[in-house]
Amino acid sequence: MNKEECMETLEKHANIKPVITSTVWKELEKENSEFFATYKKGQGEEPAESKSSSSSQEAAGSKRSGGDDD
């Protein structure tokens, strides 16, 4: 989830104004620059389309293997 998606989600589900989320995000980036550098690199490596496809495939795989634990 990128910054914009986070802002939209928090506004929709928690009624948090995007300006608040943006401000907090910026401060977190300052305090945790190494984490965010890695995070941004990871976000750039895999396009959103691929993430949806892989998530769908993972979900399908977990549904198939769900009953095999007996």
QUIZIRA-V663703 format. One record per backbone hydrogen bond with DSSP energy under -0.5 kcal/mol. NH is the residue of the N-H (numbers start at 1). CO is the residue of the C=O. If there is no record, write none. Layout:
BEGIN
nh-><NH:NH>
co-><CO:CO>
END
This chain:
BEGIN
nh-><6:7:8:9:10:11:12:13:14:15:16:17:20:21:22:23:24:25:26:27:28:29:30:31:32:33:36:37:38:39:40:41:42:43:44:45:46:47:51:52:53:54:55:56:57:58:59:60:61:62:63:64:65:66:68:69:70>
co-><2:3:4:5:6:7:8:9:10:11:10:15:17:17:18:19:20:21:22:23:24:25:26:27:28:30:32:33:34:35:36:37:38:39:40:41:42:45:47:48:49:50:51:52:53:54:55:56:57:58:59:60:61:62:65:66:67>
END
